[in-house]
Amino acid sequence: MSPAQRCPLCGQGNACALADGAPDIQACWCFAAPIDPAVLERLTPEQRDLACLCPACAGVVEAAERERRSEQD
């Protein structure tokens, strides 16, 4: 796995469509996902703009779980 395919926070795969060679930038999961600015603030200046966060670190997994639970209530 290349550095562009790893989350800069946890080192796991980031599921980035662009890093995986997708021709359309909007094919990436992050274009439809709200990412908390506080999460981005955890990145050091050296980590910024080199690789995408993974869905878990970006908070997308937690947000989807909260939404699923609220729909069940």
C-alpha positions, 0 to 999 in steps of 0.5 A, spaced: 500 500 500 502 506 498 503 512 503 497 515 499 493 509 500 494 510 508 490 514 513 495 519 516 492 518 523 491 511 524 495 508 518 490 503 515 487 503 508 483 510 507 479 507 501 481 513 497 478 513 490 483 517 487 489 513 490 486 507 488 486 510 481 479 512 480 479 517 474 473 521 477 475 525 483 468 525 486 468 518 486 471 518 493 467 517 499 469 523 502 465 528 497 459 526 500 461 525 507 461 531 512 468 531 516 469 534 523 474 540 522 476 538 529 479 531 526 483 535 521 486 539 526 489 533 529 493 532 523 500 535 523 502 540 518 507 535 515 501 530 514 496 535 511 494 534 503 498 528 502 493 522 504 486 522 505 483 520 512 480 513 513 472 513 514 473 511 521 478 517 523 474 522 519 468 520 523 464 517 517 463 511 521 460 514 527 456 519 524 453 513 520 451 509 526 448 515 529 444 516 523 442 509 523 440 509 531 436 515 530 432 512 524 430 506 529 428 511 534 
